[in-house]
Amino acid sequence: MNSFPHRFAGRSAIVTGAAQGIGREVALRLVREGARVALVDRSALVEEVRQEAGEHAIAVVADLETHEGATAAVRHAREAFGGVDILINNVGGTIWMRPYAEYGEAQIEAEIRRSLFPTLWCCHAVLPAMLQAGGGVIVNLSSVATRGINRVPYAAAKGGVNAITACLAMEYAEHGIRVVGVAPGGTEAPPRRIPRNAAEPTAQETMWMQQVVAQTKASSLMHRYGTTAEQAAAILFLASDEASYVTGVTLPVAGGDLG
């Protein structure tokens, strides 16, 4: 994918979930395109990404499922860069894949905490900085899995992310703050070094996961998974001035699957 070396020159950004996958791709490309970036993750692996990114990045280890973790991440970014122009809310992801009747109560709550609260908390934490600066951009990562199988709690959380995006855009447009979303489809990424669910899947769980893969590819008009680079390209477009007249919408990036 092409990059645009000066597109984010002079801008400061926070990327959550920056240690792996889409978040890592977005963070490194932001740096290549001129931004100063706070790489936020609850895994210390984020320090490796900071070393790759170089002097224009800082690493922040924080648990964004808590309001305290989100406010600490924003505070570190403001102290390092003087403000926050862009927030990319990337944290989230399915922990388990199974028919809804097979989820336990604790699993349902864990899915909501993982894929809704980091976005809710980080938006709340960053708004004072953006209001003080007179503007900013928030890009929330949703998912086309809001219409899919074997991930009802995750879908509910991402539906909440869509609602956050639409409502915040309405509330804060007059303050120069754009709020937009990206809904990735299935995305090929290197194996997670720290899996969301550390337990080895059973044969039944593997079958449920394979059902999700099959449904995801069938729902895409291109019948394939995307790449992290394809996801990053859409995210960075929406974060840039090229999308200055776009707010309050969530863009599916899923090969034609609208979710």
Phi and psi in degrees as a GROMACS rama.xvg file:
@    title "Ramachandran Plot"
@    xaxis  label "Phi"
@    yaxis  label "Psi"
@TYPE xy
-70.9158  150.328  ASN-2
-121.419  163.846  SER-3
-122.194  98.2398  PHE-4
-53.9004  -30.8614  PRO-5
-115.656  13.8031  HIS-6
-61.8735  -32.8546  ARG-7
-116.094  23.8337  PHE-8
-58.3269  132.923  ALA-9
80.8797  -0.528697  GLY-10
-98.5895  150.694  ARG-11
-117.368  141.302  SER-12
-138.666  153.839  ALA-13
-115.465  131.426  ILE-14
-121.429  119.06  VAL-15
-91.7696  153.447  THR-16
63.4383  41.182  GLY-17
-86.0037  -2.22466  ALA-18
-78.2163  -24.5594  ALA-19
-146.425  165.727  GLN-20
59.4531  -138.686  GLY-21
-60.9657  -40.7718  ILE-22
-59.8428  -43.0269  GLY-23
-62.5213  -45.7547  ARG-24
-59.8924  -45.039  GLU-25
-64.0683  -45.4147  VAL-26
-62.7907  -46.6792  ALA-27
-65.8243  -36.4068  LEU-28
-72.107  -36.139  ARG-29
-57.8368  -43.6582  LEU-30
-63.294  -44.618  VAL-31
-60.812  -27.6148  ARG-32
-97.2371  15.015  GLU-33
104.676  -2.7099  GLY-34
-84.3055  156.794  ALA-35
-95.6721  132.05  ARG-36
-131.089  131.419  VAL-37
-92.8814  115.328  ALA-38
-91.9295  113.39  LEU-39
-114.373  132.285  VAL-40
-161.994  157.8  ASP-41
-87.7917  -3.93593  ARG-42
-99.3827  138.588  SER-43
-66.2764  -9.37811  ALA-44
-59.4013  -20.0771  LEU-45
-62.4248  -23.2442  VAL-46
-65.5084  -33.6641  GLU-47
-64.2648  -38.6365  GLU-48
-67.1501  -38.2379  VAL-49
-60.9161  -41.6516  ARG-50
-63.1386  -37.3261  GLN-51
-70.1302  -36.3388  GLU-52
-72.2748  -33.5381  ALA-53
95.8147  -160.947  GLY-54
-70.4822  -13.2865  GLU-55
-92.2581  12.8958  HIS-56
-130.722  151.948  ALA-57
-125.08  153.834  ILE-58
-107.468  134.873  ALA-59
-128.899  119.281  VAL-60
-93.4746  119.193  VAL-61
-155.353  148.052  ALA-62
-94.233  104.004  ASP-63
-82.4183  0.927714  LEU-64
-75.9294  -4.86862  GLU-65
-117.402  148.272  THR-66
-63.8173  -36.8183  HIS-67
-60.228  -43.3795  GLU-68
-63.9789  -39.9358  GLY-69
-67.0218  -44.0515  ALA-70
-66.6887  -34.5009  THR-71
-66.0351  -40.843  ALA-72
-62.5514  -45.1268  ALA-73
-65.5449  -39.4333  VAL-74
-61.3992  -44.1607  ARG-75
-60.9036  -41.8103  HIS-76
-65.4163  -42.8316  ALA-77
-65.3023  -39.4263  ARG-78
-65.8998  -37.607  GLU-79
-77.2057  -38.3975  ALA-80
-115.344  -10.2825  PHE-81
88.4939  -8.79904  GLY-82
176.435  -179.865  GLY-83
-133.554  113.796  VAL-84
-89.0925  -32.8757  ASP-85
-136.278  134.221  ILE-86
-121.369  123.21  LEU-87
-108.013  107.941  ILE-88
-88.9561  93.9757  ASN-89
-103.97  -15.5292  ASN-90
-63.9048  137.106  VAL-91
144.767  167.654  GLY-92
151.437  146.833  GLY-93
-60.5609  132.129  THR-94
-92.1137  -44.3891  ILE-95
-127.535  151.737  TRP-96
-125.827  117.652  MET-97
-168.153  158.181  ARG-98
-56.4828  147.473  PRO-99
-58.229  -37.0698  TYR-100
-63.091  -17.6894  ALA-101
-91.8223  -6.35301  GLU-102
-77.7282  143.918  TYR-103
-89.5615  163.642  GLY-104
-57.5606  -45.7881  GLU-105
-64.7752  -35.0844  ALA-106
-66.9855  -40.1294  GLN-107
-61.472  -46.285  ILE-108
-64.5608  -37.9922  GLU-109
-65.2023  -39.6132  ALA-110
-63.134  -41.4091  GLU-111
-66.9634  -44.4724  ILE-112
-59.6808  -40.6592  ARG-113
-72.1764  -39.6763  ARG-114
-111.425  -1.81693  SER-115
-116.493  -49.6212  LEU-116
-65.8204  -36.7097  PHE-117
-57.2204  -40.1704  PRO-118
-69.1206  -44.5642  THR-119
-58.8561  -47.9182  LEU-120
-68.8681  -43.5145  TRP-121
-68.0917  -37.3834  CYS-122
-61.6742  -44.2977  CYS-123
-62.799  -39.6459  HIS-124
-71.847  -33.2891  ALA-125
-87.6479  -20.7772  VAL-126
-58.1639  -41.8169  LEU-127
-57.47  -39.261  PRO-128
-66.2547  -41.7717  ALA-129
-70.6919  -37.3249  MET-130
-64.6057  -40.489  LEU-131
-63.7986  -37.6668  GLN-132
-79.7727  -15.9498  ALA-133
86.1229  17.5483  GLY-134
162.365  174.68  GLY-135
163.224  177.423  GLY-136
-133.84  132.647  VAL-137
-117.468  126.092  ILE-138
-115.259  115.949  VAL-139
-100.846  132.482  ASN-140
-91.4099  117.273  LEU-141
-101.615  -141.156  SER-142
-169.49  145.893  SER-143
-74.6837  -2.37878  VAL-144
-69.002  -2.11149  ALA-145
-62.7637  -13.2354  THR-146
-131.662  93.4776  ARG-147
-171.677  -173.023  GLY-148
-113.906  156.655  ILE-149
63.9071  19.9487  ASN-150
-147.314  43.5295  ARG-151
-59.3526  -46.7541  VAL-152
-64.1082  -39.6775  PRO-153
-63.5909  -42.473  TYR-154
-61.2669  -40.5696  ALA-155
-62.5192  -41.8214  ALA-156
-63.7493  -43.5729  ALA-157
-72.3781  -29.6278  LYS-158
-61.9211  -36.6932  GLY-159
-64.178  -37.8236  GLY-160
-62.1072  -40.3997  VAL-161
-60.6374  -40.7983  ASN-162
-67.7131  -41.2788  ALA-163
-56.7834  -45.7796  ILE-164
-59.4124  -49.5325  THR-165
-65.876  -43.8209  ALA-166
-72.1611  -42.5538  CYS-167
-64.4117  -37.0107  LEU-168
-60.4257  -40.4644  ALA-169
-67.5033  -40.7097  MET-170
-69.8825  -35.7736  GLU-171
-115.58  5.82025  TYR-172
-58.8148  -38.3307  ALA-173
-68.3527  -13.6768  GLU-174
-98.7294  9.61074  HIS-175
79.0996  17.9558  GLY-176
-106.136  120.674  ILE-177
-94.354  138.443  ARG-178
-129.014  118.694  VAL-179
-134.258  164.366  VAL-180
-131.704  157.446  GLY-181
-126.236  133.14  VAL-182
-113.02  91.1189  ALA-183
-65.9804  148.566  PRO-184
-91.3665  -161.505  GLY-185
-57.0198  133.823  GLY-186
-131.942  125.886  THR-187
-74.2753  130.29  GLU-188
-147.394  156.99  ALA-189
-56.5585  152.166  PRO-190
-53.3577  137.359  PRO-191
-66.1518  128.835  ARG-192
-74.0222  -28.4039  ARG-193
-123.634  101.289  ILE-194
-68.3678  153.765  PRO-195
-67.377  -32.4592  ARG-196
-126.829  108.036  ASN-197
-73.154  -17.0332  ALA-198
-71.0802  139.225  ALA-199
-65.9561  128.025  GLU-200
-67.4011  143.487  PRO-201
-76.9633  171.766  THR-202
-60.0842  -39.0723  ALA-203
-65.5584  -43.2588  GLN-204
-65.0731  -37.4514  GLU-205
-62.6844  -39.4024  THR-206
-64.5983  -42.5816  MET-207
-63.2986  -38.8136  TRP-208
-65.6904  -39.4857  MET-209
-65.3959  -32.6955  GLN-210
-63.1552  -39.475  GLN-211
-64.7524  -44.9611  VAL-212
-59.8029  -45.5987  VAL-213
-63.1978  -44.2624  ALA-214
-65.7175  -39.4365  GLN-215
-62.2184  -46.7473  THR-216
-68.213  -35.9872  LYS-217
-67.7621  -34.1049  ALA-218
-75.9125  -23.0908  SER-219
-80.2144  132.127  SER-220
-63.8484  -24.2149  LEU-221
-88.9701  -9.68991  MET-222
53.9359  41.658  HIS-223
-152.127  168.034  ARG-224
-84.0828  154.592  TYR-225
-87.3625  -176.734  GLY-226
-113.578  162.519  THR-227
-63.049  -32.7593  THR-228
-65.8739  -39.1778  ALA-229
-65.6614  -37.6397  GLU-230
-68.1031  -44.4686  GLN-231
-61.4193  -37.0494  ALA-232
-60.0031  -42.7563  ALA-233
-69.6476  -41.5291  ALA-234
-62.0346  -45.834  ILE-235
-70.8508  -33.3285  LEU-236
-59.1114  -48.7346  PHE-237
-66.398  -28.5714  LEU-238
-77.8473  -15.4489  ALA-239
-92.9638  169.595  SER-240
-67.3483  -15.6643  ASP-241
-63.5625  -22.398  GLU-242
-106.45  31.0757  ALA-243
-62.8944  -18.9883  SER-244
-108.033  23.9414  TYR-245
-119.665  122.043  VAL-246
-157.023  154.913  THR-247
77.7291  7.99894  GLY-248
-121.714  157.908  VAL-249
-118.907  120.378  THR-250
-91.9553  117.934  LEU-251
-69.6385  130.203  PRO-252
-121.973  80.4378  VAL-253
-150.881  30.7966  ALA-254
62.7806  28.7261  GLY-255
102.449  -9.29756  GLY-256
-77.6536  119.782  ASP-257
-91.2863  -2.75036  LEU-258
